Amino acid sequence: MNEINKILIVDDTPENIDVLGEILKDHKKFVALNGEKALKIAENKLPDLILLDIMMPGMDGFEVCSKLKENTITKNIPVIFITAKNQIEDETRGLELGAVDFISKPISPPIVLARIKNHLELISSRNILEINNKELESTLVELKQTQSQLIQNEKMAALGQLVAGVAHEINTPLGAIKSSNSNQIVNVEFIVNTLPKVLSQLNQDQLDAYQNLLKSGSKSQQVLSSREERQLKKSLKLQLKENSFNESFAENLANAGIYEIDSDTKQILSLNSEEIIKSLSKINGLKTSAEIIKLALDKVSKIVFALKNFSRHDFSETKAYANLSSGLDSVLIIYNNQIKQGVEIVKDYSFTSQIMCYEDQLNQVWTNIIHNALQAMKNSGTIEIKTILEGDMVKVSISDNGPGIPEDIQKKIFDPFFTTKEAGEGTGIGLDIATKIIAKHEGRITFESQIGKGTTFYIYLPALTNE
């Protein structure tokens, strides 16, 4: 934890406070010797975490916890009971009152530190989620404001129709936010309910191994094709079998970003606990969901920014050098949930130099074409993306092996508002927007399509590099 967290210690025994104070020497601490003082400090200082003894004169820990949860100012501060009362009914009562954990005395400094660290990380994830939700609400307000501005502008009547289809353009990132938000809620609930039990099963060596796996899983996160993911899971199952471990652990290990059975993994697997392995997957899932939400929010913000520019008729923006493959990859990340349903992505980026372009607008082109390909294939098939230099132009090709476009409508697909999709699935403005963006780059867009074999779009852009 890089930031210094504020922790309130509530205990009527100075010796216990001294022990906890030494354990938490790297944190900012507040101390209360009784319940009344604890409630005042909690409301005034708003600590990140409260360590609360149960057996105290006057107001006991249970009553203090109850009052903290009744107060709208302090109700969201996590409470960990640290007490000599270790009966099941005591722990159950504490958790029912709203505590997040229960640590029995005599305490083990490494266990206390580990549990506090994990709960502080959960708080951080929750705060990030709240910030992301507020940013999304703000972005949607801006979008509505932009829509009103466009509709009221007579000169921009055509763009007023465009705004009506913005839902189509932002549908996927909003879906990614909704899905990731739901995943975070499920993951946090699982972690809060099981992490205390999981950590209590681990000795110090196992705790070190557990934390190492969390770190290595986070570092190994990458976008994998369905084939790559299947191959890695197959290899993982084989490793589990060779080491006489339960092969059913492979799914949760893969979700945790763990694909190699090293010494740390063996230590944890030797416990033969599905709950422990699943907790690794859920904690890593929080980080993955936060990244997806950030990418999706960036995408929606860029659409709003582009609409504002169009609404002002401000074409004075300047081009900048950007890497086409980076933009293509960012779109693939946003569409990762659909891709994972059964789509294989084959990439051949022969051209990797930066070119002078309007990067955000090109990303909208990639979004429209990839979105159409996924819908045509019903999220099952192969998408092949290539970049290559042809003379003084860069050619980007995006192919799918979907059903193909019927010959009688091929001449209409670039017409504004032409669509063959059902209501709610498309507005027919995606390819029209793409055509205008490519024309603005002094490039061109073409396609080939065969029934039963699929469709390929070719985008040609001037190769104005900085090399």
C-alpha positions in Angstrom: 0.0 0.0 0.0 1.6 3.2 -1.2 -0.6 5.7 0.6 -0.7 6.1 4.4 -4.0 4.8 5.7 -5.8 6.0 8.8 -6.6 3.3 11.4 -8.6 3.7 14.6 -7.6 1.4 17.5 -10.3 0.9 20.2 -9.1 -1.0 23.3 -9.3 -0.3 27.0 -5.9 -2.0 27.6 -2.9 0.2 26.9 -0.7 -2.9 26.5 -2.9 -4.1 23.6 -2.8 -0.7 22.0 1.0 -0.7 22.2 1.2 -4.0 20.5 -1.1 -3.0 17.7 0.6 0.4 17.4 3.9 -1.3 16.8 2.4 -3.7 14.2 0.8 -0.7 12.4 3.8 1.6 12.6 3.6 2.5 8.9 0.0 3.7 9.2 -1.5 6.8 10.8 -3.2 5.8 14.0 -5.9 7.1 16.3 -6.5 5.6 19.7 -9.7 5.4 21.8 -9.8 3.8 25.3 -13.6 3.5 25.4 -16.6 3.4 23.1 -17.8 7.0 23.5 -14.4 8.4 22.5 -14.2 5.9 19.6 -17.5 7.1 18.2 -16.4 10.8 18.3 -13.0 10.1 16.7 -14.6 7.9 14.0 -17.1 10.7 13.0 -14.5 13.5 13.1 -11.4 11.8 11.6 -13.1 9.3 9.3 -10.5 6.5 9.5 -10.1 4.0 6.7 -10.4 1.0 9.1 -11.4 0.4 12.8 -9.8 -2.3 15.0 -12.3 -2.8 17.8 -12.1 -4.7 21.1 -15.3 -6.3 22.3 -14.8 -6.5 26.1 -14.7 -2.9 27.3 -16.3 -1.2 30.4 -19.4 0.8 29.7 -20.2 0.5 26.0 -18.8 -2.8 24.7 -17.5 -3.4 21.2 -20.8 -4.8 19.9 -22.7 -1.7 20.9 -20.0 0.6 19.4 -20.1 -1.3 16.1 -23.9 -1.0 16.1 -23.8 2.7 16.6 -21.1 3.1 13.9 -23.4 1.4 11.4 -26.4 3.5 12.4 -24.5 6.7 11.7 -24.6 7.7 8.0 -21.2 9.3 8.4 -19.4 6.2 9.7 -21.6 3.4 8.4 -19.2 2.5 5.6 -16.0 2.4 7.6 -14.9 -1.3 7.9 -14.7 -2.7 11.4 -12.5 -5.6 12.4 -13.0 -7.1 15.9 -9.8 -8.0 17.7 -10.8 -9.9 20.9 -10.2 -12.8 23.2 -13.9 -13.8 22.8 -13.6 -16.5 20.2 -16.9 -18.3 20.4 -18.8 -18.9 17.2 -21.8 -17.0 18.5 -19.6 -14.0 19.2 -18.1 -14.0 15.7 -21.6 -14.5 14.2 -23.0 -11.6 16.2 -20.1 -9.3 15.2 -20.5 -10.1 11.5 -24.3 -9.6 11.7 -23.7 -6.2 13.2 -21.7 -5.2 10.1 -18.1 -6.1 11.0 -15.9 -7.4 8.1 -13.5 -9.6 10.0 -12.9 -11.2 13.4 -9.3 -11.7 14.7 -8.8 -13.7 17.9 -6.3 -12.9 20.6 -3.4 -13.6 21.1 -2.8 -12.0 17.7 -0.2 -12.9 15.1 1.4 -9.7 13.7 1.8 -11.1 10.1 -1.9 -12.3 10.1 -3.1 -9.0 11.4 -1.1 -7.1 8.8 -2.2 -9.4 5.9 -5.9 -9.1 6.8 -5.7 -5.3 7.2 -3.8 -5.1 3.9 -6.5 -7.1 2.1 -9.4 -5.1 3.6 -7.7 -1.8 2.7 -7.3 -3.0 -0.9 -11.0 -3.9 -0.9 -11.8 -0.3 0.2 -9.6 1.1 -2.5 -11.4 -1.1 -5.1 -14.8 0.1 -3.8 -13.7 3.7 -4.0 -12.5 3.3 -7.6 -15.8 1.7 -8.5 -17.7 4.7 -7.0 -15.5 7.2 -8.8 -16.0 5.3 -12.1 -19.8 5.3 -11.6 -19.8 9.1 -10.9 -17.7 9.7 -14.0 -20.1 7.6 -16.1 -23.1 9.6 -14.8 -21.3 12.8 -15.6 -20.4 11.6 -19.1 -24.0 10.6 -19.7 -25.2 14.1 -18.6 -22.7 15.6 -21.1 -24.0 13.3 -23.8 -27.6 14.4 -23.2 -26.5 18.1 -23.1 -24.7 17.6 -26.4 -27.8 15.9 -27.9 -30.0 18.9 -26.9 -27.5 21.3 -28.4 -27.4 19.5 -31.7 -31.2 19.1 -32.0 -31.7 22.9 -31.4 -29.1 23.8 -34.0 -30.9 24.2 -37.4 -27.7 24.1 -39.3 -26.8 20.7 -37.6 -30.2 19.0 -38.3 -28.4 16.1 -39.9 -26.2 15.7 -36.8 -29.4 15.8 -34.8 -30.3 12.5 -36.5 -26.8 11.3 -35.8 -27.2 11.8 -32.1 -30.3 9.6 -32.1 -27.9 6.8 -33.1 -25.2 7.5 -30.5 -26.7 4.7 -28.4 -25.5 2.4 -31.1 -22.0 3.8 -30.9 -21.7 3.6 -27.1 -23.7 0.5 -26.5 -20.7 -1.8 -26.2 -18.6 0.3 -23.8 -21.7 0.8 -21.6 -22.4 -2.9 -21.7 -18.8 -3.5 -20.7 -19.2 -1.1 -17.8 -22.4 -2.7 -16.7 -20.9 -6.2 -16.9 -17.7 -5.3 -15.1 -19.7 -3.4 -12.5 -21.8 -6.5 -11.9 -18.7 -8.7 -11.7 -17.1 -6.4 -9.2 -20.1 -6.5 -6.9 -20.2 -10.3 -7.1 -16.4 -10.5 -6.5 -16.4 -8.1 -3.6 -19.3 -10.0 -1.9 -17.5 -13.3 -2.3 -14.2 -11.9 -1.0 -15.8 -10.2 2.0 -17.6 -13.4 2.9 -14.7 -15.8 2.4 -11.4 -14.0 2.8 -11.3 -14.1 6.6 -11.9 -17.8 6.5 -9.3 -18.3 3.7 -6.6 -16.3 5.4 -7.2 -18.1 8.7 -6.3 -21.4 7.0 -2.8 -20.2 6.0 0.4 -20.3 7.9 3.1 -17.7 7.2 4.7 -19.6 4.3 1.4 -20.2 2.7 0.4 -16.6 3.2 3.6 -15.5 1.5 2.8 -17.8 -1.4 -0.8 -16.6 -1.6 0.4 -13.0 -1.9 3.0 -13.9 -4.5 0.4 -15.5 -6.6 -1.8 -12.4 -6.4 1.1 -10.3 -7.6 2.1 -12.6 -10.4 -1.5 -13.0 -11.6 -1.9 -9.3 -11.8 1.3 -8.8 -13.8 0.4 -11.6 -16.3 -2.9 -10.1 -17.4 -3.2 -9.9 -21.2 -5.8 -10.1 -24.0 -5.8 -13.7 -25.2 -7.6 -15.2 -28.2 -10.0 -18.1 -27.5 -7.5 -20.5 -29.0 -4.6 -19.2 -26.8 -6.8 -19.4 -23.7 -7.8 -22.9 -24.5 -4.2 -23.9 -25.1 -3.0 -22.4 -21.8 -5.9 -24.1 -19.9 -5.0 -27.4 -21.5 -1.4 -27.0 -20.5 -2.5 -26.0 -17.0 -4.6 -29.1 -16.6 -1.7 -31.3 -17.8 0.6 -29.6 -15.2 -2.0 -30.2 -12.5 -2.4 -33.9 -13.5 1.4 -34.4 -13.6 1.7 -32.9 -10.1 -1.2 -35.0 -8.8 -3.4 -31.9 -8.1 -7.2 -31.6 -8.8 -7.6 -30.7 -12.5 -10.9 -28.8 -11.7 -8.7 -26.0 -10.3 -7.6 -25.0 -13.8 -10.5 -22.7 -14.5 -10.0 -20.5 -11.4 -6.2 -20.5 -11.7 -6.5 -19.3 -15.3 -9.0 -16.6 -14.2 -6.4 -15.5 -11.7 -3.8 -15.2 -14.4 -1.8 -18.2 -13.2 -0.7 -20.6 -16.0 2.4 -22.1 -14.5 2.6 -24.5 -11.5 5.6 -23.1 -9.6 6.6 -23.6 -5.9 4.1 -20.9 -4.7 1.3 -22.5 -6.7 2.1 -25.9 -5.3 2.0 -24.6 -1.7 -1.5 -23.3 -2.2 -2.7 -26.3 -4.3 -1.5 -28.7 -1.6 -4.3 -27.3 0.7 -6.8 -28.8 -1.8 -9.2 -25.9 -1.2 -11.5 -24.7 -4.0 -12.4 -21.7 -1.8 -8.7 -20.5 -1.6 -8.1 -21.0 -5.4 -11.4 -19.2 -6.2 -10.5 -16.3 -3.9 -7.3 -15.7 -6.0 -9.6 -15.6 -9.1 -12.0 -13.2 -7.5 -9.4 -10.7 -6.2 -7.7 -10.7 -9.6 -11.1 -10.2 -11.2 -11.5 -6.9 -9.4 -8.4 -5.5 -11.0 -9.5 -6.7 -14.5 -13.0 -5.2 -14.1 -11.5 -1.9 -13.0 -9.3 -1.8 -16.1 -12.3 -2.6 -18.4 -14.4 0.1 -16.8 -11.6 2.6 -17.3 -11.2 1.7 -21.0 -14.9 1.8 -21.6 -15.3 5.2 -19.9 -12.4 6.6 -22.0 -14.3 5.3 -25.1 -17.6 7.0 -24.2 -15.7 10.2 -23.3 -14.1 10.3 -26.7 -17.4 9.9 -28.5 -18.8 12.8 -26.5 -15.7 14.9 -27.3 -16.1 14.1 -31.0 -19.8 15.1 -30.9 -18.9 18.4 -29.3 -16.4 19.1 -32.0 -18.8 18.3 -34.8 -21.6 20.3 -33.2 -19.3 23.4 -33.2 -18.2 22.8 -36.8 -14.7 23.1 -35.5 -12.4 21.5 -38.0 -9.3 23.2 -36.8 -8.1 20.2 -34.8 -4.7 19.0 -35.8 -3.4 15.5 -36.6 -0.9 13.7 -34.4 1.4 10.7 -34.8 -0.3 7.5 -33.6 0.2 3.7 -33.9 -2.7 2.0 -35.8 -2.2 -1.3 -34.1 -2.5 0.3 -30.6 -5.9 1.7 -31.6 -7.0 -1.7 -33.0 -5.9 -3.5 -29.9 -7.7 -1.0 -27.6 -11.0 -1.7 -29.5 -10.4 -5.5 -29.1 -9.9 -5.0 -25.4 -13.3 -3.3 -25.1 -14.9 -6.1 -27.0 -13.2 -8.8 -25.0 -16.4 -10.1 -23.4 -17.9 -10.8 -26.8 -14.7 -12.1 -28.3 -14.3 -14.6 -25.5 -17.7 -16.2 -26.4 -16.1 -18.0 -29.4 -14.2 -15.6 -31.6 -10.6 -16.2 -32.7 -8.6 -13.0 -33.4 -5.7 -13.4 -35.8 -3.4 -10.3 -36.0 -0.7 -9.6 -38.5 0.7 -6.2 -37.9 3.3 -5.9 -40.6 3.2 -2.1 -40.5 4.0 -0.8 -37.0 5.2 2.7 -37.6 3.2 5.7 -36.4 1.3 7.8 -39.0 -0.1 11.3 -38.9 -3.8 10.9 -38.3 -6.9 11.7 -36.1 -6.4 8.7 -33.8 -9.7 8.9 -31.9 -11.7 9.1 -35.0 -9.9 6.1 -36.6 -10.6 4.2 -33.4 -14.3 4.8 -34.2 -13.8 3.3 -37.6 -12.2 0.2 -36.1 -15.1 0.0 -33.6 -17.8 0.2 -36.3 -16.2 -2.5 -38.5 -15.3 -4.9 -35.7 -18.7 -4.5 -34.1 -20.4 -5.3 -37.4 -18.2 -8.3 -37.8 -19.0 -9.7 -34.4 -22.7 -9.2 -35.0 -22.6 -10.9 -38.4 -20.8 -13.9 -36.9 -23.0 -13.9 -33.8 -19.9 -13.8 -31.7 -18.6 -17.1 -33.1 -15.9 -17.4 -35.8 -12.6 -15.8 -36.8 -11.7 -12.1 -37.3 -8.4 -11.4 -39.1 -6.7 -8.0 -38.9 -3.7 -7.0 -41.0 -1.7 -3.8 -41.5 0.7 -3.5 -44.4 2.4 -0.8 -46.4 1.4 -0.6 -50.1 3.3 2.1 -51.9 2.6 5.4 -50.1 -0.5 4.1 -48.4 -1.1 1.9 -45.3 -3.7 -0.8 -45.9 -5.7 -2.0 -42.9 -7.8 -5.1 -43.6 -10.4 -6.5 -41.2 -11.9 -9.9 -42.3 -14.6 -12.1 -40.8 -15.9 -15.5 -41.8 -19.5 -14.6 -41.2 -22.4 -15.2 -43.7 -21.3 -12.5 -46.1 -23.3 -9.5 -47.5 -26.0 -10.3 -50.1 -25.1 -8.8 -53.5 -28.3 -6.9 -53.8 -27.6 -4.7 -50.8 -23.8 -4.4 -51.2 -24.2 -1.0 -52.9 -26.2 0.4 -50.0 -24.1 -0.4 -47.0 -22.4 2.9 -47.0 -25.6 4.9 -47.3 -26.5 6.8 -44.1 -29.2 5.1 -42.0 -29.3 2.0 -44.1 -29.4 -1.2 -42.0 -30.5 -4.8 -42.2 -30.5 -5.2 -38.5 -33.5 -5.4 -36.3 -34.8 -2.4 -34.3 -32.5 -1.6 -31.4 -29.5 -3.4 -33.0 -28.3 -0.8 -35.4 -29.1 2.6 -36.9 -27.2 2.4 -40.2 -24.8 5.2 -39.4 -21.7 3.3 -38.5 -20.3 2.8 -42.0 -21.4 6.2 -43.1 -19.4 7.7 -40.2 -16.4 5.5 -41.0 -16.5 6.6 -44.7 -16.5 10.3 -43.7 -13.6 9.8 -41.2 -11.5 8.0 -43.8 -12.3 10.7 -46.4 -11.1 13.3 -43.9 -7.8 11.4 -43.8 -7.6 11.6 -47.7 -7.9 7.8 -47.7 -10.6 5.4 -49.0 -12.5 2.4 -47.7 -13.6 -0.6 -49.8 -14.8 -4.2 -49.2 -15.2 -7.7 -50.6 -17.9 -10.1 -49.6 -18.9 -13.6 -50.6 -22.0 -15.4 -49.3 -21.0 -18.2 -47.0 -17.4 -17.1 -46.8 -17.4 -13.7 -45.1 -16.5 -10.1 -45.6 -13.3 -8.1 -45.7 -13.1 -4.3 -45.3 -10.0 -2.5 -46.6 -9.0 0.9 -45.3 -6.3 2.8 -47.1 -4.6 5.7 -45.3 -1.7 8.0 -46.3 1.6 6.7 -44.8 2.7 10.0 -43.4 5.2 8.6 -40.9 7.7 10.3 -38.5 10.6 8.1 -39.7 
